[in-house]
Amino acid sequence: MSTLYRKYRPQNFNEVVGQNHIKVTLEQEIKSGKITHAYLFCGPRAVGKTTLARVVAKAINCQKRENISSEPCNDCPSCQEITAGRALDIIEIDAASNTGVDNVRENIIASARVTPSRSKYKVFIIDEVHMLSTAAFNALLKIIEEPPAFIVFILCTTEVHKVPLTIISRCQRFDFKRISVGDVVKKLTYIVQAEKVKVEKNILEAIARQADGHMRDAESTLGQIIAIGGAEITQAEADLVIPRSDLNEVINLLSFLIKKDAAGGIRLVNQLMDEGVDFKVFVQDTIEILRKLMLIKINPGLVSKLALELGEQVELKINQLAQDLNIEQILVFMEKFIKVYNELKADFIKQLSLEMAIVEICTASQTSKNPLSFSRTAMAPKFAPLRTSSVSVKPEAGRTAQAGVPINITSEQIMEKWNEVLAKIKQYNHSLSFILRVCQPRNLAGNQLCLAFKYKFHRDRVSETSIKGLIEKTLNQVYEAPIFIEAVVDENLEVAATKLVSDEPLDLKKPPQRGEQGNMIDNLLKTFGGKVVS
């Protein structure tokens, strides 16, 4: 019994799944009779390169094809011979097992000198052409450059970068793409109907997602499931062949987070643990869906180009989630789950990091629409009125009123806990901690802390909204006061291990005296992990 992918191999352009951008061009060339002498089909495996090459060979040699059509009739002797693999004028060569120059000379060059026996064109389909040796490519180059009028070459490859440019330049190149989940599902639906097998659509979508755009893989997987389940396929039978998909559970978890139902989220996580779900894969799927939600919010047009297609039923649920989330929430969720992904391996309680992330998101300030928002307004209620005298500043233009909250923090206190700030920043963003290690905390005016950087790109990075919010959130946690930052560039700042000072003092309230300078440098070196070597 033949496998499904062989039994249902496309026999005309209409049956080829996807690749419409290629089919339209080829069909037009065939209709007009202006076919080229060499084609290069490149792209991922199992997306229809060899199949389409055979359809082209069949169409240009079809004896009953009408001039206004590009489709082969599949009825004439030529079409039937090509379908059965018996056509003498259609020569398929596997370059992976025929890499040498001698094989090219014997199988291609010598054969190309002989006119077709029955067909109009003699077609050479060379699969995995990138496997040919340099000498073989050199031998092939001459015949591709000046072929007889009755010769057509179709070169297929998954690694086009290994094909010499001299070969590529003499071919009409077509880049194949992975097949979308929707197109794969359509083909699988056609197969199960033809096989008289009942399969739920969500199972077909799971097969399509697992195939990752490779049609042959999807058909092979479907064949295995049909062999197990018979005339009616259940989810349990499908799970024996394809890895369990927990995308629906990911959506359920995100729904709990949106409703701030920490208990429901934790119950779901523990249920998944009891069922043996791989949390690493589960968190990966969560991040993938959050990324898709982010793209939807930025520009829906980006989704079709940059995001993984997840199937019609899952897509509908994702679109519903998008209506209930804003971009700030999505970014916070993503940051949390990326952190969970990095911590899972070290957890002595398997689900602990995931549970903590759920609790942190769901118990964030109820006054903010954005869970765990870095919003200054959301953070302000945490701080009690000051009991000691302090400096108060008026809010600047463009800043929130919270920038004027009085605090009782000195520059010395800032430096005393700066290492703690760096340690907490490292937990959220590893690379950001290194940037802050080469900055210099300067004056503290009211509740605004000035950070000096030697390089503009460091200043620009820290000034980004999300990064600035993260730093200010950490400062709030460490100093228990609403401290905001202002980043500046000081080209005179020295950031070497032996020195981290500039022409300006740390505490502008009182410029350091000569006797204090040494202690200040020692403190800075201790703070930033440096040492004096000379």
N, C-alpha and C positions, 0 to 999 in steps of 0.2 A: 504493500500500500504506500503511495507517495505521500510525502509530508505536505502540510497545508500550504507552505510557501511555494512549493513546486506545483501543486495542484491548481492554485489560484494565482499563478504568475501572470501579470498583465500581458495581453496579446495585442493591444492597440494603445494608441495615445490616451484614449478616454479612460482606460482602466488603470493607467499609471497614477499612483497616489501622490498628490502634491506636485512640486517642481513645475508649477504652471509657467513661471518666468522662462523656463527652458523649452517646455512643450510648444508654447506659442511661436517661438522663433523657428524651431525645427519644422513645425507643421507648415509655416509660411514658406520656408525654403523648399520643402517637398512639393507643395502646391505649385510653386512657380518654376520648379525644375532647376533651381539655382543652388544645388547642394555643393558644399565645399569638399575638397579632397581629403581633409583630415580634421577630426574633432578631438578635443580633449575634455573628458568628463572627470571632474575632480570633486571630492567631497567626502564626508564620513562614510563608513561602511554601512551596508544594508539600507541604502536610501534610494536604490533604483538605478544605479549607473549602468550596470551590465544589462539589466532588463530593458532600459530605454534604448541601449545600443542595439539590442536584438529587434526591437520594434522599428527602429530606423532602418535597419538592414532589410526587414520584411517589407516596409512601406516602399522603399525605393526600388525593390525588385518585384513588387506585386504585379501580376499580369492582368488583373481585372480592376485595379484602382482607377477611379475616375479622376480626370484632370482637376476637377474642382474640389477634390477631397485629398486629405493627407493620410487617411486611415487605410491600412491594408485590409483586403477582403477576408483573409483567413480561410479562404475556400479554394483558391487556385493551387496548382501543384507546388509552386514556389513557396507560398505561404505555409502550406502543410508540411513541406520538407523542413523549413526553418523552425516551425513549431516543434516538430519531432526531433530536431537536432541532426537531421540527415543531409542537410544542404551542403554540397561539396564546395560551393562558392562562398560560404560563410565560414570563415576560419577563425576559431577562437583559440587564443594562445594565453597560457598562464605564465606570465613573465617571472613569477616567483620560482618556478621550476625549470625555466628556460632562460637563464640569465646570460649565457655566453654568446659571443659573437657568431660562433658556428651555427647555433640554433636560429639566429636572426637571418643568416645567409641562406640556410636550408629551408626554413619554414616560411619566410617572408619574401626575401629578395628573389629567390629562385621561382617561388610560386607567383609572384607579382608579374613576372614576364610572360605568363601564360594567360590567355584570355579566359573569361568565365565559360564554364561548360554549358550551363543552361540559363544563367541569370544575366541581367543587364549589367550588374556591378558585382565585382568580387570585393567582399568586405572583410577586413581584418579587424577583429575585436581583440585588443591586447589588454588583458586584465593585470592590475598591479604593475603597470609599466615602469614605475619608479625602481623596480627591482633589477632592471637590466644593468649590465656592467657598462663602464664608460666606453669600451670598445664596441659593445653591442649598440649603444646609442649612436656612436659615430657611424656605424654601418647602416643603422636605420635612418639616419638623417638624410642621406643622399636620396633614398627612394621616396621619403616623405616630401623632400624639396621638389622633386621632379617626377611625380608618379605618372603612370599611364592613365589615360582618361577613364578607364573602366575600373580603377582602384579607388576604394574609400577606406581610410584608416579611422578607427574609433579607439582612442587610447583612454583607459580608465585607471584612476589612481586615487588612493586615500592620502598620499603624501606628495602633493604637487611640488613642494619645495625641493624635492630630490630629483625632479625632472629638469634636465638642462634647458636653459633659456633658448638655446638654438632650436630645440624641439618645440617648446611652447609657442615660440613666435611664428611657427609655421602651421599652427593649428587654430581652429576656432574653439575658444575655451568657454566651457560652461561650468559654473560652480553650483553644485548640488547642496541643498540644505537639509537639515534634519526635518523629519515629517512631524507636523503638529499633532497634538493629542487628539484634536477633533477629527483630523483626516484619518488617523490610525483607527479611531473608534468606528468611523464610517465603513472602513474596509473590513474590520472585524465583524461588524453587524451584518454586512453582506455575506461573510463566510458562514456565520452561525445560522443564518437563514437558509443558505444553500445546503448546509449540513443537517438542517432540521433539528437544531439543538437550541434549547431555551437557556439563555444566559442574561442575567440582569445587567443593565447598562453600567451600574457602578463598578461591576467586576471588569467589564471591558475597559472602562476608564482607568482602573487600577493597572490592568495589563499594559495599556498604552503609556501610562506614566513610568512604569517599570522599564519599558522598552527604550525610553529616553530618545525617541525620534527614529529608532531603527525598525523599519517595517518587518523585516525578516525575523527579528527577535520576538516581536509581538505575535506573529503568526506561529512561531515555534512554541511559545508559551501557551497560546490558546490550544494548540494541538495536544500538549501535555495535559491540560485541564480537561479537555474533552475525553481523552483516553481514560482519565480517572473517573469522571462524573457521568459519562453516558449522555442520555438525551436531555437531562436537566441538571444544570450546574448550580450548586449552592455555594454560599460564601465560605462555608467550612471546607469544601473541596477545593475551592480556589486558593484558600490560605495554605494548602499543602504544597502549592507550587510557587506562588508569588509571595514575597515578603509582605507581612501585614502593613497596610497603610493606615496611619493614625491621623490623617489630615482632618477628619471630622472631629476627632478629639482635640486637636490643636485649636480648631475653631471654637469648640465648646469652652476650652480653657480661656481663650481671649474674651469670650462672652462673659465669663465669670469676672475677669479682670475689669472689663468695662463697667460691670455692675458693682464692682468692689466687693464681691462675694468671696472673701478669702477662704471661708470654710468649704464652699463648694469647690473651689480650685484645688484645695488640699485633698479633699475626698477623691476628686478625679485623679490626681497624681498618684495617690496610694492605690487606687483601683488599677491604674495602668501598671504599677509596680507588681501587684499581685498577678496580673496577666502576663508578666514577663516581658513588658515592652522595653526596648533599648532606649534609655533616656537620652543618650547622645544623639541618636537618630531623631527622636521626638523633638529635641531642642533645635536640631538643624532644620527640621520641617517648620518649626515655629518661626525661626529667623527668616526662612524663605518666604513664608506667608506675610510676615511683617514687612519684608523688603517689597513685596508686591503691593501691599497697602500703601507704602511710602510712595511708590511710583504712581499709583492711582491718584494720590493726593497732589503730587507735583504736576503731573500731566498724564492723563489717561492714555495718550498716544504712545507713551514710553512703554507701556505694559506689553503690547504685542511684540515689540522689538527686543526688549531686555529681560522680560520675566518669563519664568517657566510656566507653561500652560498646564493647568491642573485638572481639566475636565469640566464639563458644563455644570454638574451639580455642585461641585466645590466652588466654582467661580461665582455662582449665584450667592452662595453664603459669604464669600469674601466681599462681594459688592455691598452686601448688607452691613458687614462689619465696617466698611469704609464710611458709611453714613453715620456711624456712631462714634467714630474716632477722628481726632484732629491730628495734624502732622506732628505736633509737639508730643502728644501721647505716644504715637507710633515710635518716635525716636527714643523716648525714654524706655519703652518696652524693649526695643531692639538692644539698647545698651545693657539692660538688665539680663536679657537672655544670652547675649554674647558673653557676659561675665559668668553666667551659670555654666555655659558650655565649657569655658576654660577651667572651671572649678570642679566639674563633675568627677573627674578621674581621682581627685584627692579626697573626695567625701568618704568618711567612714560610715555615715548613714547615707545610703544610696540616693535618696530623694531630697536630702536636706537643703542643698543649694536652691533647688527648684521651689521648695516650700518657702524658703526665706524670701526669694524674689516675689512670690505671690503675695506674701504678707506685706512686704515693703510697698508694693504697688497699691494694694488695696487699702492700706492704712495711711496713705499719704494725706496731706491736708485736705479736708473736705471743702475748704473755701475756694480751692482752685479747680478749674475744669480739667486741668492737666495733672494727672497723678505724678507724684515725685517731680513736679515742675521745678525748674530752677528759677521760677518767677520770684522777684523780690517781694512782691505783694503777698505771696503765699507764705513766705518765710517769716514775715514780720511778726505775726501773732505769737511766735515762740518766745519772744524776748520780753522779759518783765521790765517795768519802768526802772530807771537807774536810781540808785539810792545815794550816789556820790556825785560830786560835781564833775562835769564833763564838758567837752567841746561840742557845740552844735553848729551845723552848717546849713545854709539854705540850699534847696535843691537847684541844680543847674538846669538850663534849658534842655529839654529832651530826656531828662531823667525822671524817675518816679519820685513821688513825695517821700518814699522810704529812705532816699539818700540823705535825708535830713535828720534821721533818728539819732539822738545823742548817744554816745557810747563812752565807756570809761576804760579805754585801752591805750597803752603807750607804745611807742616804737620799740622800746626794750622788751615789752611783753610779746610784741609781734615776733621778734627774733628768738625769744626763748622757746616758742612753740613752732618755729618754722619747720623743723625736722618732722614734726607730727603732721603738719600740712602736706609736706612732700610725700610722706608715707601714705596718707589717705588718698592723695591724688593718684598715686601709683596704682592703688586698688581699682580706681575707675578708668584711668587712662595711663598706660605704662609710659608711652612716649612723652606725654605732657610733663611727667615728673622730671624728665631730663631737661626739658626746656626751662622749667622753673629753677633748676639747679644752677643755671648760668645767668639768672637774673639777679638784680639787686633790689631788695625792698628798700624804698626810700621813705620820704616823709608820709606821715599819716595826718591828713587834714580832716578833722571831724571823723567821719566814718569812711573816708575815701583813701585807699592805700595806693601809692604810686609805685609801680614796678618798672625798673629800668632794664633795657636789653641792649646789647651791643649791635644786634643785627635786626634789620627791618622785618625780615620774614618771621623772626621769633615774635616781634611785637604784633605783626598782622595775625599770626596764628592765635595768640592769646586774646586778641580783640574780637575773634569770631564769636557770634552770639552764644552758641552752644558751649564753647570752651570757656568763655568768660563766665557764663552761668555756672559751669561746673566748679570753677575756682572759687567763685563767690559762695556757692553752696558749702564747699569744704571749709572756707574761712568762717562761715556761720557756725558750722559744727564744732570747729576747734576752739574758737574764741568766744562762742556763745554770744555773739553780737552781730548785727547786720553790717558787715564790712563789704564795701564795693571796691573794685580795682580800676586803675587807669594805667595803661601801658604806654611807655615812652621809649624813644631810642636815644642812647648815649654812645656815640662812636668812640668816646674816650674810655669807656668801660673796659676793664681787663678781666678776661674770663679764664685765664690760665690757672692750673692747679695751685700755683704758688701765690696767686693774688686774685682778689675779686673786689677791687675798689675802683673808684673813679675820682674825678676832680671834685665831686660833690659829696658831702657827708651823708651818713645814714639818717641821722636825726636832725632835721632842719630846724627843730625848735631850739637846739643849742649846738652850734658847730663844735666838733671834737677838738679838745686841746691836744698839744703835742704829746703829753703823757698818756692820753687816752687812746691815741692812734694805734699803738701796739696791741692793746687789749681788744680793740675793735677788729683788727685784722685776725687775731687769734680766734675770736668768736666766729667771725665769718668763715674762716677755714674749717673750724670745727663743725659749723652748721652745714656747710656744703661738702663735707667729706674730703677736704684737701689737706695738704701739708706743705711746709716750707722745706725745700730740698737744698737750697743754697742761699 
